[in-house]
Amino acid sequence: MLANDGSSDGSAEVLDRIAAADKRFKVVHLRRNFGQTAALMAALDHSSGDIIIMMDADLQNDASDIVHLLAKLGEGYDVVSGWRRERRDTEWGRGWPSRVVNRYISWMTGVHLHDYGCTLKAYRRWALENVRLYGEMHRYIPIYASWEGARVTELPVVHHPRLHGQSKYGFSRIPRVALDLLVIFFFDKALDRPMQFFGKIGLYALGAGFLAGLYAVWLRFAEDTSFIKTPLPLLVVLLTVTALLCIFFGVIAEIQMRTYYESRGKRAYIVRKTINID
């Protein structure tokens, strides 16, 4: 399965020739450049087979590693992620930012991998059945699969220097990754219980506002400090409004969550296998 993300460098013609010469190759051409995540999602939607292996076309990954990924799947794993342990990139431009991002992702999600950015990964299809990718979420596929109950591991793979084109990865990606992780964190902690997530924040804010109000009253009567001489009344109002907004957000998110699950006939659980059940 080959996906052309609206490339203008002659890739479309090359892919067409490959597909014409060998019918086993499938090609999907996107109308314009939608980004790597969209291209991977398009390839996944049009692919077939019980095992899916994703790989970039920049020639930095080595196809000979595919057999090692498959062997690792044979050990009982559902996702095998490539680890570019010896990267052939500029250390300042990609190496150091990548290490920072990978450690941050592992800390936030609890899925510990050294190299989330390596596209070379092997999956069992069932681990990807409920995965829908948006934005720049392709690096988080192992996390989504882990939520589905998949066993995730990683394997060192060969990494070649880039011979063509220029990498767009650098420090500018770090803020995007941080924002994407906020979404991932919410999905992990609150997708099926948003009222508890937002409500807890609201109760904390309400409690803090109550304590700030008590302190303001104590200052007024114990030390004769006027309310207008401290920022405490404004803080009380701010925390109270924040608490009410969080509670309202929780109610709205709870309604949307139930609509999401019930409209799609989804369950809040995933069964691995059953015994003696028809």
C-alpha positions as CSV (number, residue, x, y, z in Angstrom):
1,M,0.0,0.0,0.0
2,L,1.6,3.3,-1.2
3,A,0.2,6.7,-0.2
4,N,1.2,9.8,-2.1
5,D,0.5,12.9,0.0
6,G,0.1,15.3,-2.9
7,S,3.8,15.3,-3.8
8,S,5.0,17.5,-6.7
9,D,8.4,15.9,-7.2
10,G,7.3,13.2,-9.6
11,S,6.4,10.6,-7.0
12,A,2.9,10.2,-8.5
13,E,4.3,9.0,-11.8
14,V,6.8,6.6,-10.1
15,L,4.0,5.1,-8.0
16,D,1.8,4.7,-11.0
17,R,4.5,2.8,-12.9
18,I,5.1,0.5,-9.9
19,A,1.4,-0.3,-9.6
20,A,1.1,-0.9,-13.4
21,A,4.0,-3.3,-13.3
22,D,2.8,-5.3,-10.3
23,K,-0.8,-5.5,-9.4
24,R,0.0,-6.4,-5.8
25,F,0.9,-2.8,-5.1
26,K,-2.0,-0.5,-4.2
27,V,-1.7,3.3,-4.5
28,V,-3.7,6.1,-3.1
29,H,-3.1,9.7,-4.3
30,L,-4.3,12.5,-2.1
31,R,-5.5,15.7,-3.8
32,R,-3.0,17.8,-1.9
33,N,-0.5,17.7,0.9
34,F,-2.6,16.9,4.0
35,G,0.4,15.9,6.2
36,Q,2.0,12.7,7.3
37,T,-0.7,11.7,9.7
38,A,-3.5,12.0,7.0
39,A,-1.3,10.0,4.5
40,L,-0.8,7.2,7.0
41,M,-4.6,7.2,7.8
42,A,-5.4,7.0,4.1
43,A,-3.0,4.1,3.6
44,L,-4.4,2.3,6.7
45,D,-8.0,2.8,5.4
46,H,-7.2,1.3,2.0
47,S,-4.9,-1.5,3.3
48,S,-5.7,-5.2,3.9
49,G,-4.1,-8.0,5.8
50,D,-3.8,-9.0,9.4
51,I,-0.4,-7.3,9.9
52,I,0.3,-3.7,9.1
53,I,3.8,-2.3,8.7
54,M,4.2,1.5,8.3
55,M,7.3,3.0,6.7
56,D,8.4,6.4,5.4
57,A,9.6,6.8,1.8
58,D,12.6,9.0,2.7
59,L,14.9,6.0,2.6
60,Q,16.2,6.6,6.1
61,N,14.6,3.3,7.3
62,D,15.8,0.0,6.1
63,A,13.3,-2.5,4.7
64,S,15.5,-5.4,6.0
65,D,14.3,-4.6,9.5
66,I,10.8,-5.7,8.6
67,V,11.7,-9.4,9.1
68,H,12.9,-8.5,12.6
69,L,9.7,-6.6,13.4
70,L,7.6,-9.6,12.2
71,A,9.7,-12.0,14.4
72,K,9.0,-9.8,17.4
73,L,5.3,-9.9,16.7
74,G,5.7,-13.7,16.6
75,E,6.8,-13.5,20.3
76,G,3.3,-12.4,21.3
77,Y,3.4,-8.7,20.9
78,D,0.7,-6.7,19.1
79,V,2.8,-3.5,18.3
80,V,6.5,-3.4,17.6
81,S,7.9,0.1,17.4
82,G,11.2,0.9,15.6
83,W,13.9,2.5,17.7
84,R,16.5,4.5,15.8
85,R,19.1,4.0,18.5
86,E,21.9,5.3,16.3
87,R,20.3,8.2,14.5
88,R,22.0,9.7,11.5
89,D,20.6,13.2,12.0
90,T,22.1,16.5,13.0
91,E,22.3,16.2,16.8
92,W,21.2,19.8,17.5
93,G,18.6,19.9,14.8
94,R,16.8,16.7,15.6
95,G,18.6,14.4,18.1
96,W,18.3,16.5,21.2
97,P,14.7,17.8,20.6
98,S,13.6,14.2,19.8
99,R,15.0,12.9,23.1
100,V,13.2,15.6,25.1
101,V,9.9,15.0,23.3
102,N,10.1,11.2,23.7
103,R,10.8,11.3,27.4
104,Y,8.0,13.8,27.8
105,I,5.5,11.6,26.0
106,S,6.6,8.5,28.0
107,W,6.2,10.4,31.2
108,M,2.8,11.8,30.3
109,T,1.3,8.6,28.9
110,G,2.9,5.8,30.8
111,V,3.8,4.0,27.5
112,H,7.6,3.9,27.6
113,L,9.3,4.1,24.2
114,H,12.6,5.6,23.2
115,D,11.5,6.7,19.8
116,Y,7.9,7.7,19.1
117,G,8.8,9.5,15.9
118,C,10.1,6.5,14.0
119,T,7.4,5.6,11.5
120,L,8.7,2.1,11.0
121,K,6.4,0.1,13.1
122,A,4.5,-3.3,12.9
123,Y,0.9,-3.7,14.1
124,R,-1.7,-6.4,14.3
125,R,-4.7,-5.0,12.5
126,W,-7.1,-5.4,15.4
127,A,-4.9,-3.0,17.4
128,L,-5.7,-0.3,14.8
129,E,-9.4,-1.0,14.1
130,N,-10.6,1.9,16.3
131,V,-7.7,4.3,15.7
132,R,-8.6,7.5,13.9
133,L,-5.8,10.0,13.4
134,Y,-6.0,13.8,13.2
135,G,-3.5,16.6,13.2
136,E,-0.1,15.2,13.9
137,M,-1.2,12.2,16.0
138,H,0.6,9.5,14.0
139,R,3.5,9.3,16.5
140,Y,1.0,8.3,19.2
141,I,-0.5,5.2,17.5
142,P,1.3,2.9,20.0
143,I,-0.5,4.8,22.8
144,Y,-3.9,4.4,21.2
145,A,-3.1,0.7,20.6
146,S,-2.1,0.3,24.2
147,W,-5.4,1.7,25.3
148,E,-7.1,-1.0,23.2
149,G,-5.2,-3.7,25.3
150,A,-2.3,-4.2,22.8
151,R,1.1,-5.4,24.0
152,V,3.6,-2.8,22.9
153,T,7.4,-3.2,22.6
154,E,10.2,-1.7,20.6
155,L,13.1,-2.9,18.6
156,P,16.3,-1.2,17.5
157,V,16.3,-0.5,13.7
158,V,18.8,0.7,11.2
159,H,18.7,4.5,10.4
160,H,20.4,5.9,7.3
161,P,21.4,9.5,6.7
162,R,18.9,11.6,4.7
163,L,20.0,11.8,1.0
164,H,17.1,13.7,-0.5
165,G,14.9,16.6,0.8
166,Q,15.1,18.4,4.1
167,S,13.6,17.4,7.4
168,K,11.0,19.7,8.9
169,Y,11.5,18.4,12.4
170,G,13.1,20.7,15.0
171,F,12.4,22.8,18.0
172,S,9.2,24.2,16.3
173,R,7.6,20.8,16.7
174,I,8.0,20.7,20.5
175,P,5.0,23.1,21.2
176,R,2.8,21.1,18.8
177,V,3.7,17.9,20.6
178,A,3.0,19.4,23.9
179,L,-0.5,20.5,22.8
180,D,-1.2,17.2,21.2
181,L,-0.3,15.5,24.4
182,L,-2.9,17.5,26.3
183,V,-5.5,16.0,24.0
184,I,-4.0,12.5,24.5
185,F,-3.9,13.0,28.3
186,F,-7.6,14.0,28.3
187,F,-8.6,11.0,26.2
188,D,-6.7,8.7,28.6
189,K,-8.0,10.2,31.8
190,A,-11.4,11.6,31.0
191,L,-12.9,10.3,27.7
192,D,-15.4,8.0,29.5
193,R,-15.8,10.1,32.7
194,P,-15.4,13.8,31.8
195,M,-17.6,15.0,34.6
196,Q,-15.1,13.5,37.1
197,F,-12.2,15.2,35.3
198,F,-13.7,18.7,35.0
199,G,-15.7,18.4,38.2
200,K,-12.6,17.6,40.3
201,I,-10.9,20.8,38.9
202,G,-14.1,22.8,39.6
203,L,-14.3,21.5,43.2
204,Y,-10.6,22.3,43.8
205,A,-11.1,25.8,42.4
206,L,-14.3,26.3,44.5
207,G,-12.4,25.1,47.7
208,A,-9.5,27.5,47.0
209,G,-11.9,30.4,46.4
210,F,-13.7,29.6,49.7
211,L,-10.3,29.6,51.6
212,A,-9.3,32.8,49.9
213,G,-12.6,34.4,51.0
214,L,-12.1,33.2,54.6
215,Y,-8.7,34.7,54.6
216,A,-9.9,38.0,53.3
217,V,-12.6,38.1,56.0
218,W,-10.0,37.3,58.7
219,L,-7.8,40.1,57.4
220,R,-10.7,42.5,57.5
221,F,-11.8,41.9,61.1
222,A,-8.6,40.6,62.7
223,E,-6.1,43.1,61.2
224,D,-8.5,45.8,59.9
225,T,-7.3,45.4,56.3
226,S,-9.8,46.6,53.8
227,F,-11.0,44.3,51.1
228,I,-9.8,46.7,48.4
229,K,-6.3,46.6,49.7
230,T,-5.8,43.0,48.8
231,P,-6.4,41.0,45.6
232,L,-8.2,38.3,47.5
233,P,-11.8,39.4,46.6
234,L,-10.9,39.4,42.9
235,L,-9.3,36.0,43.4
236,V,-12.4,34.6,45.0
237,V,-14.5,35.8,42.1
238,L,-12.0,34.3,39.6
239,L,-11.9,30.9,41.3
240,T,-15.7,30.8,41.7
241,V,-16.3,31.5,38.0
242,T,-13.6,29.0,37.1
243,A,-15.3,26.4,39.3
244,L,-18.7,27.0,37.7
245,L,-17.3,26.9,34.2
246,C,-15.5,23.6,34.8
247,I,-18.7,22.0,36.2
248,F,-20.7,23.2,33.2
249,F,-18.0,21.9,30.9
250,G,-18.2,18.6,32.7
251,V,-22.0,18.4,32.2
252,I,-21.7,19.2,28.5
253,A,-18.8,16.8,27.9
254,E,-20.7,14.1,29.8
255,I,-23.7,14.5,27.4
256,Q,-21.4,14.4,24.4
257,M,-19.5,11.4,25.6
258,R,-22.8,9.4,26.1
259,T,-24.0,10.5,22.7
260,Y,-20.7,9.4,21.2
261,Y,-20.8,5.9,22.7
262,E,-24.5,5.3,22.2
263,S,-24.7,6.6,18.7
264,R,-21.9,4.3,17.5
265,G,-23.0,1.4,19.6
266,K,-19.7,1.4,21.4
267,R,-19.0,0.0,24.8
268,A,-16.7,1.4,27.5
269,Y,-14.8,-1.8,27.5
270,I,-13.0,-4.1,25.1
271,V,-13.1,-7.9,25.4
272,R,-10.0,-9.9,24.7
273,K,-11.6,-13.3,24.6
274,T,-14.5,-15.3,26.1
275,I,-14.9,-18.8,27.4
276,N,-18.0,-20.9,27.2
277,I,-20.0,-18.0,25.9
278,D,-22.0,-18.3,22.7
